[in-house]
Every structure is written in C-alpha cells, then in structure tokens.
Amino acid sequence: MKPSQGPDESLPSGQALAALNAAPLFAALASSIVQDLARAATCAVYQAQEVVFLMGDQDDGLYIVASGWLKALKSGASGREQTIATFGPGAALNDVAVLAGAPTQATLVALEPTTLWRIPRTHLLGLIAQHPTLATALIGSLASRVIYLAALVEDLALRPVDARLARLLLTQARDGQIERRRWATQAELAAQIGTVPDVLHRTLRTFADAGLIAVGRRTIRILDQAGLEERAQIG
C-alpha cells in the first residue's frame, strides 16, 4: 500500500541523518558511513492502520523508524492475527528480506502516525562490501532477532496465557510501569501474546485481584515484581 506521503524530497538530509544516528543498529559506525546511508535514504509518512508492506511483498528496502510505532504481524486462514513484535523510534525493519533477497517475512502496519526512512538494498549491499563494521552491525541485529523469535516460539508453544502476559508486562515496564499508548488496546495486547481479548481481560483482572498489578486507563503499574516473575515462570 502506498504511504500517505511518499518520498519527500523537500526534507533536508539532516533529518535523515538524525534518524539514522538515533538507530542502535548504526551506533558503532563511523559518521562517514552513516552520512552515506542518509544520502540514499528516502522518507515516507504513514497514518495509523496504514500498511507499509504485506507479507510476501517484494520490498528490498531497510527501514529506520524516525517517529511513531508499528507492528509486524502474521495472519492465519481464519483471519486471526499474531503480532510478532512492535517497533518504535530507532528500530530497523525488514533486514531479513534485504539481506536474503527474499520477500518480506511479515505484514508491517503503522499503529500511529509514523515516519520511516528507507535505504535501498543495492546501496546497503555496496556499503557492506566496503565497510565490515556495517556487516558486523547487521549480523548482530539478525542474531538478536533470531533470539527474540526463538523466545516467542517458546512462549506461544510452552507457556500458558498468564505466563505469557506476565512476561509481556515485565518486558514492557519502565520503572515499574507500562505506559499504554492509544493503540495499546486489549485486542492489540491479546494479539501480542496469542490469545483473545476476553481471556486477556480475565487474566489482567486475576493479576489485579492478586495484588500483582494496578490497571489504569493509560497505565499498568507493577505492584509485586517477584509475584509477577513467578507467574511468568522466570528462573
């Protein structure tokens, strides 16, 4: 699907450079390499619920999130969705398809107004051949993704819903609190842990009744870290 605003030639290259400099993927690279990447990058803006690409598309660009949030998902024949991951500012997306020369591995959807910078595969591969540090950074990114996906498979296959929810809350918490963005509905949270909204709602209520969490309109506070870790089957 086309973005609401396609590549914007009026944006100064400084904005691309700022976005790429904020990406952990490029943190260890020499500034000259990041500048070279930024010169090839084009900008696209997506509104909430717009599709960046569908699973199986031929999109060979590496995307860097400048602002906003997105989700990667897979859909079953019944229409049920499994959210694979959510991504915020600084994230690098579509690296597997870019490096493998393969179709996109999941559908990518904007959860809120989002700005992306896209680096073409041909330019990226040319720089990889010249700069081993860029290759090392991309290998590290892929390795981290493999570790994450292996843990996700383990969660979905071997842990009950309450353990999956507890692990999600512990992972997302900052200073004992999860800030719930507008798009973080119970349906969206349910899709992240492979369940349905009714089951998620009951599990949240069970956690609250047990004194593990306090659920507000825009926040979830962790009241009993050790108890939640026990529910998450950590250790």
C-alpha positions as CSV (number, residue, x, y, z in Angstrom):
1,M,0.0,0.0,0.0
2,K,1.3,3.5,-0.8
3,P,2.1,5.7,2.1
4,S,0.0,8.8,2.8
5,Q,3.0,10.9,1.9
6,G,5.6,9.3,-0.4
7,P,9.3,10.1,-0.5
8,D,9.6,13.7,0.4
9,E,12.4,15.4,-1.4
10,S,11.8,18.7,0.5
11,L,13.0,17.3,3.8
12,P,16.6,18.2,4.4
13,S,19.2,15.4,4.6
14,G,19.8,16.4,8.2
15,Q,16.6,14.8,9.2
16,A,17.6,11.5,7.6
17,L,21.0,11.8,9.4
18,A,19.4,12.5,12.7
19,A,17.1,9.5,12.3
20,L,19.9,7.1,11.4
21,N,22.2,8.4,14.1
22,A,19.4,7.6,16.6
23,A,19.2,4.0,15.4
24,P,21.1,1.5,17.7
25,L,21.9,-0.5,14.5
26,F,24.3,2.3,13.4
27,A,25.6,3.4,16.8
28,A,29.1,1.8,16.3
29,L,29.6,3.0,12.7
30,A,31.9,5.8,11.6
31,S,30.0,9.0,10.9
32,S,31.0,8.9,7.2
33,I,29.2,5.6,6.8
34,V,26.0,6.9,8.4
35,Q,26.2,10.0,6.2
36,D,26.5,7.8,3.1
37,L,23.5,5.8,4.2
38,A,21.5,9.0,4.9
39,R,22.2,10.4,1.5
40,A,20.5,7.4,-0.1
41,A,17.5,7.3,2.3
42,T,14.1,8.5,1.3
43,C,11.3,9.5,3.7
44,A,7.7,8.1,3.9
45,V,4.9,9.0,6.3
46,Y,2.1,6.6,7.2
47,Q,-1.1,7.2,9.2
48,A,-2.5,4.8,11.8
49,Q,-3.5,1.4,10.4
50,E,-1.8,2.0,7.0
51,V,0.1,-0.9,5.7
52,V,3.8,-0.4,4.9
53,F,4.1,-3.8,3.2
54,L,2.3,-7.1,3.2
55,M,3.9,-10.4,4.0
56,G,5.3,-11.8,0.7
57,D,5.8,-8.4,-0.9
58,Q,8.9,-7.7,-2.9
59,D,10.3,-4.8,-0.8
60,D,14.0,-4.6,-0.6
61,G,14.4,-1.5,1.5
62,L,15.8,-1.3,5.0
63,Y,13.5,0.9,7.1
64,I,14.5,3.0,10.1
65,V,11.8,4.4,12.3
66,A,12.2,8.1,12.9
67,S,9.0,8.5,14.9
68,G,5.8,6.6,15.6
69,W,5.1,2.9,16.3
70,L,4.4,-0.1,14.1
71,K,3.6,-3.8,14.4
72,A,4.8,-6.8,12.4
73,L,2.1,-9.5,12.2
74,K,1.1,-12.7,10.6
75,S,-2.4,-13.7,9.8
76,G,-4.0,-17.2,9.8
77,A,-6.5,-18.5,7.3
78,S,-9.3,-17.7,9.8
79,G,-8.2,-14.1,9.9
80,R,-6.8,-14.3,13.4
81,E,-3.6,-12.2,13.8
82,Q,-0.5,-12.9,15.8
83,T,1.6,-9.8,16.5
84,I,5.2,-10.8,16.1
85,A,6.7,-7.6,17.5
86,T,6.1,-3.8,17.9
87,F,8.7,-1.3,16.9
88,G,9.3,2.3,17.9
89,P,11.8,5.1,17.1
90,G,15.2,3.9,16.2
91,A,14.2,0.4,15.2
92,A,15.5,-1.1,11.9
93,L,12.9,-3.1,9.9
94,N,13.0,-5.6,7.0
95,D,16.6,-6.5,7.4
96,V,16.0,-10.2,6.8
97,A,14.3,-9.6,3.4
98,V,17.0,-7.1,2.5
99,L,20.0,-9.4,3.3
100,A,18.4,-12.6,2.0
101,G,17.0,-11.0,-1.2
102,A,13.7,-12.6,-0.1
103,P,10.1,-11.4,0.1
104,T,9.0,-9.6,3.3
105,Q,8.5,-12.0,6.2
106,A,5.6,-10.4,7.9
107,T,3.0,-7.6,7.3
108,L,4.1,-4.2,8.7
109,V,1.3,-1.8,9.9
110,A,1.6,1.6,11.4
111,L,-0.1,1.9,14.8
112,E,0.0,5.7,14.9
113,P,1.3,8.4,12.6
114,T,4.8,7.2,11.7
115,T,7.8,8.5,9.8
116,L,10.2,6.0,8.2
117,W,13.5,6.4,6.3
118,R,14.1,3.7,3.6
119,I,17.6,2.7,2.5
120,P,17.6,0.8,-0.9
121,R,19.1,-2.7,-0.8
122,T,21.6,-2.0,-3.6
123,H,23.1,0.9,-1.7
124,L,23.3,-1.0,1.5
125,L,25.0,-4.0,-0.1
126,G,27.5,-1.8,-1.8
127,L,28.5,-0.3,1.6
128,I,28.6,-3.7,3.3
129,A,31.2,-4.7,0.7
130,Q,33.3,-1.7,1.7
131,H,32.8,-1.5,5.4
132,P,33.0,-4.7,7.6
133,T,31.7,-2.7,10.6
134,L,28.4,-2.3,8.8
135,A,28.2,-6.1,8.1
136,T,29.0,-6.8,11.7
137,A,26.2,-4.5,12.9
138,L,23.7,-6.1,10.6
139,I,24.8,-9.6,11.7
140,G,24.3,-8.6,15.3
141,S,20.8,-7.2,14.5
142,L,19.9,-10.5,12.8
143,A,21.2,-12.6,15.7
144,S,19.2,-10.5,18.2
145,R,16.1,-11.1,16.1
146,V,16.7,-14.8,16.0
147,I,17.0,-14.9,19.8
148,Y,13.8,-12.9,20.2
149,L,11.8,-15.1,17.8
150,A,13.1,-18.3,19.5
151,A,11.8,-16.9,22.8
152,L,8.5,-16.0,21.2
153,V,8.0,-19.5,19.8
154,E,8.9,-21.0,23.3
155,D,6.3,-18.7,24.9
156,L,3.5,-19.5,22.4
157,A,4.2,-23.2,22.4
158,L,5.1,-24.0,26.0
159,R,3.7,-21.3,28.4
160,P,0.1,-20.7,29.4
161,V,-1.6,-17.3,28.8
162,D,-1.0,-16.0,32.3
163,A,2.8,-16.7,32.0
164,R,2.9,-15.0,28.6
165,L,1.1,-11.9,29.8
166,A,3.3,-11.7,32.9
167,R,6.4,-11.8,30.7
168,L,5.0,-9.2,28.4
169,L,4.3,-6.8,31.3
170,L,7.7,-7.3,32.8
171,T,9.4,-6.7,29.4
172,Q,7.5,-3.5,28.7
173,A,7.7,-2.0,32.1
174,R,9.9,1.0,32.7
175,D,10.4,1.9,36.4
176,G,7.6,-0.5,37.3
177,Q,5.0,1.0,35.0
178,I,3.7,0.4,31.5
179,E,2.5,3.5,29.6
180,R,-0.4,2.4,27.4
181,R,-0.4,4.3,24.1
182,R,-3.8,4.9,22.4
183,W,-3.3,1.9,20.1
184,A,-2.4,-0.5,23.0
185,T,-6.0,-1.8,23.3
186,Q,-6.8,-5.1,24.9
187,A,-7.3,-6.6,21.4
188,E,-3.8,-5.4,20.5
189,L,-2.2,-6.8,23.7
190,A,-4.1,-10.1,23.2
191,A,-2.6,-10.4,19.7
192,Q,0.9,-9.9,21.1
193,I,0.5,-13.0,23.4
194,G,-1.5,-15.2,21.1
195,T,-4.9,-15.1,22.8
196,V,-8.2,-13.3,22.5
197,P,-9.4,-10.1,24.3
198,D,-11.8,-11.8,26.7
199,V,-9.1,-14.1,28.0
200,L,-6.6,-11.2,28.3
201,H,-9.2,-9.2,30.3
202,R,-9.8,-12.0,32.7
203,T,-6.1,-12.6,33.2
204,L,-5.5,-8.9,33.9
205,R,-8.3,-8.9,36.4
206,T,-6.8,-12.0,38.1
207,F,-3.4,-10.3,38.3
208,A,-5.1,-7.2,39.8
209,D,-7.1,-9.2,42.3
210,A,-3.9,-10.9,43.4
211,G,-2.2,-7.6,44.0
212,L,0.3,-8.1,41.3
213,I,-0.7,-5.1,39.2
214,A,-2.9,-2.0,39.2
215,V,-4.6,-1.3,35.9
216,G,-5.5,2.3,34.9
217,R,-6.8,3.9,31.7
218,R,-3.4,4.7,30.4
219,T,-1.0,2.8,32.7
220,I,-0.4,-0.6,34.2
221,R,1.6,-0.5,37.4
222,I,3.5,-3.5,38.7
223,L,2.9,-3.8,42.4
224,D,4.6,-7.1,43.1
225,Q,7.6,-7.7,40.9
226,A,8.5,-11.0,42.5
227,G,5.0,-12.3,42.2
228,L,4.7,-11.4,38.6
229,E,8.1,-13.0,37.8
230,E,6.8,-16.2,39.5
231,R,3.7,-16.1,37.2
232,A,6.0,-15.5,34.2
233,Q,7.9,-18.7,35.0
234,I,11.2,-16.9,35.2
235,G,14.1,-18.7,36.8
